[in-house]
Amino acid sequence: MTYEIILAGFGGQGILFLGKMIALAGMIDGKEVSWIPSYGPEMRGGTANCSVVVSDRRIGTPVVTRPNVLVAMNRPSLEKFESTMQPGGHLLINKTLIEIPHTRQDIDVTYLEITGLAGELGNPRMANIVALGGLIGRVGLVSRDAVIEALKKELSGKKAALLDLNLKALDAGQQAALLPA
């Protein structure tokens, strides 16, 4: 299976880190991966998105123009990328920040209170990891064990204290995604 993924939101939501974790977990799972970050002129508050490809076979191009997986963390991201999705793809919507409904009827859609769940954990900056848990719960993409290993690698040294909170955020997103809509 090949997942062509676009992760989109605004600067400060951890979009690029989310993409990096998916790519690293894919490598740990023995998959072929690519990761291309893109962000606007401001680091916080500007637009941010990245393209990630995770595949069982060689990747022909790392450029994702027709994603089969989209994570929309804010309204402008939903409005910009929903129309580009492949039929049958999966759309994960941050229901906390997006008050409009999706428009496509030919895709699978999951609404999660991503930012809200992160806030309940005491840190809204964990929204990216909540979203990652949601993707694992609904789509699969990569294995949970690989994500945990990737988080341990990224959050070693001075960031080791953040591992426990990231694992709680991962669990919260995965559990919420498994609940009936």
Helices and strands as residue ranges (DSSP letters): E 2-10, H 15-28, E 32-39, E 47-55, E 69-72, H 75-81, G 82-84, E 90-94, E 108-112, H 114-120, G 124-126, H 127-138, H 144-154, G 157-162, H 163-178
